[in-house]
Every structure is written in C-alpha cells, then in structure tokens.
Amino acid sequence: MKMLLMTVLICLAFNASAGCPVNRPGELPVLPDGAVASDEAMYRGQLAAEKYLLRAEAYIGCSVMSPEQHLILIATLEDFSQVYNDEVIEFQIRSNLIAGQ
C-alpha cells in the first residue's frame, strides 16, 4: 500500500511540473530607444514587453523553478521593466507629453 501511494505521489509531482502550459520566457525583447523611436516603434515595443511580462508571469505561476531561479527571473523582470519605463519616459519627454519638462 505504501509503495502504491508513493508511486502515485511521484507521478503527480512529475505531472505538476510537466503540466505548466507555458515555457520559460526566452530572450528579452529588444526595446526601442525612446529618444529617437517613432510612435509605431514604441507601440510595437510596448506589445513585445507586455507579451514577455505576461508569459513570464504565467511561468512563475507554474511554480516549477527553484527558489534561486525564481529570484533570478524576478530580478531580470524588474530590471527589464525599469529599462522599459525609462524608454517610455524618454519618449514622452521628447513628445512633450510630460508637462513641466
């Protein structure tokens, strides 16, 4: 009985990680330079950034990473988000969308 229970638990553990519908996010998307990018380029950059972040969020939700891998991915996402935000701010300043600057 114990052997049967252990076998079932092991199978469930393997299926939990195999059941993640999302693969680990790949390379970070290349973001446009906010100082020179067109509206269209910034929009495409926004879509690429959102897609990447949503995919990473879904992957994190699968809980298939070790704690160290989790922390590394979170740090990577935070850095990526900061770079994206900086480019958007630079684009808005250039486009005179931020008052007072």
N, C-alpha and C positions, 0 to 999 in steps of 0.2 A: 504494500500500500504506500509506504513512504517513497519507494522508488518511482511509482507511478505519479505521485504528487510532485516529486522533484522533476521528473521528465516534463510534466505539463508546465510547471513554473519556468523551466529553462526555455521551452518553446515559446511561451508568452513573452519572455524577456527578449528573445531574438526577434520576434514579430513586432515588438514595440518599436525597436529602432528601425526595422525594415519597413514599418508602416508609415513612415514620415512621407507625406505627399510631395515634399519639396527637397530638392538637393541643396547642398551648401552653396551659398551665393558664390559666384565666380569672381572674376576681376572687377574692381571698382570701375564704374563708368567714367569716361573722360568728361570733365565738366568744361563748359565754355568759359573763356576769360571775360568776366563781367565788364572790363574796361573797354573792350572792343567788340563784343558779341552783338549780333542782331537780335531783334525780338524773337524771330523764329529759332535761332540757335539757343537762346535762353529757354524758350518753351520746350524744345527737344531735350535740353539738359535737365529741365525740371521733370519731364516724364521719365527719363532714364534714372534719375536719382530716386524718384518715388517708387518706381518699379523695383529697383535694387533694395531699397529700405523695406518695402513690403515683403519681398522674398526673404530677406534676412530675418524679419520679424516672425514670419511663418516658420522658418527653420529653427529659430530659437525656441519657439513654442513646442517643437517636437521633443525637446529635452534629450537629444542624442549626443551631446557634447560633454566632455569632461569639464569640471569647473574652470580649469586653466584655459581651455579652448573657448569656453563661454566668455570669460573675461577679455580674452584677446579680441574676439569678434565684437563685443560691446565697445571696446576701446576704438577699434577700427571704424565702427559705425559712428561713434561720437566725433572722431576726427573728420570723417567724410562729411558729416552733417555740418560741422563748423566751416569747412572749406566751401561747401555749397552755399551756406548762409553768407559768408564773406563775399562770394562772387555775386550773389543776388543784391546785396547792399551796394557793392561797387557799381553794378548795372543800374540800380535805381538812382544812385547819386548822379551818375553820368546822364541819366534820362531826366534829371530834375524832378524826380518823384518824391524825394525826401525834402521836406521844407526846412529851410534854415541851413542848408549845407551847400 
